[in-house]
């Protein structure tokens, strides 16, 4: 009788829980695969906006570098409102400016991984801009120049930093690596890019979004 009673209780308990089902515990490999699908991928995010949003935004707002530098000298805030951007979401961010220019290369440093060329855009023999040609690029000027992205769209400071670095990696892989490295002085250069407010007496350090070097 006890056996029959126990069996009856089991049947009743099973009937009372019709919605219960066994849930499989995911393996470590399955957990990793699921995490990878939702992981932040800065390179993909940059690729998605580069041609359709980033380049048009920079090109539209870029002024001739002599005009931009003159405006900065007169009033950095007014210059930024016309030729630049700063992220209002992250406090008192500095301005990042966008400019375009062409001229003669009057100096080049290609021995460092953070290689640069100095460009004279007005023909007076003096450099008006220092252009980064990589492979190592300082700063996050390209990210910071865009008026349609901001820090609050990202999970944390790490993602924001990775996003900025991804722009540098993008331009290095697509437009900087093919550039010549020898005999640059005396050649012509044409560029459009972004730069932070330069220190007094220093050339603007431009990270190019587009650049060509000719004869």
N, C-alpha and C positions, 0 to 999 in steps of 0.2 A: 504494500500500500504506500509505504514511504517513497519507493522508487517511482510509482505512478504519479504521486503527488508532486515530486520534484520535476518530473517530465512535464506535467501540466503547467507548473509555474514557468518553466522555460518557454513553453509555447505561448503562454499569455504575455510574457515579457517581450518576446519577439514581435507579437502582434501589436503591442503597444508602441513599438518604435519602427513604424513602416518606413520612415524617412532616413534612417541611419544607413550609412555606407562607409566602407573602408576607404580612407584617403591614403594614397601612396606617398611616402616621404621621398622628396626628390633627392637624387644623388648629388654629390659634389659637382660632377660634370654638368648636370642639368641646371643646378643653381648658377654655375659660372656662365652657362650659355644664356640664361634668362637675364643675368646682370649685364652681359655684353650687349644685349639688344636695347637696353635702356641707358647704357653708359653714355656720358657726354663725349662727343667726338668733335673737337675744335676744328680739325681740318675739313670735315664734311660741312660744318656750319659756315666756314669761310667760303668753301667752294660753291655753296648754295646761293651766296649773295654777291660773289665777286664781280661777275660780268654784268648782272642785271641791276645791281643796286650800288655796290661800293664804287666801282669805276665811274659810273655816270655821276654819282654824288660828288666825288672828288673833282672830276673834270668840270662840272657845272660851276662850282664855287671857287675854283682856282683863279687867282689873279696873277698878273705879271709880277715876278718877284720884286722888282724895283718898287712897284706900287704897294705891294704888301709890306715890304720893309719900311717904306716911308710912312705908311699908315700906322705901323707898330710904333715907330719912333714918336709919332704925334700923340697916339692914344691906343695902348694895347687892347683895351676893351672894345673900342669902336672898330678897330681892325679885326678883332675876333668875330664881332657880330657880322661883319661883311665877308671876311675871307676865312673863317674858321669855325671852331666848335669847342665847347667844353661841356662835360657831363654835369648837368645841374642836379642829377639824382645822387651824386656822391660827394656833396659838399662843395667846398671852394676849390674845385678842380682848375688847373691852369688851362689857358687857351692852347689849342693846337691849330696851326694855320696851314692852308693849302695854297700852293703856288705852282706856276709853270714858267719855264725859261729855256733858252737855248743860247749857246755861246761856245767859247773856246776853252778847252781844258788847259789850265795853267799850272796845275800841280796834281800829283797822283801818289798815293801810298798804297801799293799793292803787296807789300811784304807782310802786312798784318792780315789776319783773318777778318778783321773789321776794316776792310779796304775802303778807301774813299777817293773821290776826285774833286778838285776845286774848279769851279766853272766861272768864267768871266762872261757875264751876259750883256754888258754894255760896251765892250771894246776898249775899256780904259786900262787894260792890262792887270787889273786887280780882281781877285775872286769875289763873287757875290754870293756863292752858295757852296757848301761842302756836301757832296752827295754820297750816300752809302751805297757801295756796290757789292758788299758781302764777301764771303758767305755769312759771316756773323754780323747781325744788324742790332744796333743799340736802340732801346726804347720801344714804345708801342704807338708811334705817331699815326700809323695808318688806321689802327682801331680807334684811336682817340679823336681822329678827325671826322668820324662818321656821325651824322646827326640823327640816325635812325636806330642806333643801338645804345644801351646804357647798362650800367652795372646791375641794376635791380632785376634785369632779365635773367641773371645767372644765379646759380645755387650758392656760390661763395666766391671769395677772392681768388681761390685757386683756379676755378673755371674761367674767371674773368682774365686772369693772367695767361692761361693757356690759349684763350681766344686771341689775345693780342699777339702772342708768339706765333700763332698759326698764320697770321697775315704776313709776318716776316718770312716764314718758311715758304709761303705761297709765292711771293715775289722772287725769292731767291731761286726757287726751282724753275719758275717759268720765264723770268725776264733777266735775272742777274747772272746766272751761271753761263749763259751763252756769250756774255760780253767779253771783248778782248781785254787782256791784262798787260800787254806789252806795248811800248811806244805810244802811250795815251796822250802825253803832253803835246799840245798843238792840234790835236784832233777836235772835232766839234761834238757837242753833246746837247741833246734835247731831252727834257724831263718834266714830268708832272708828279708832285708828291706832297708830303706833309712834314711839318717840323714843329717842335715845341718852341716856346718863346726863347730865343737865344740869349745867353748871358751877355752883358755889356762888352762890346769890343770883339765878340765872337761871331763867326759865320753861322748862319742857320744850318743845322744838321738835317738834311733832307733825306727821308726814306722814300724812294721813288715808287709810285704805282705804275708808272710807265717811263721807259728810258730807251733812247737809241744813241749809239755812238757812231759817227761817220768819219770821213776823212778830213 
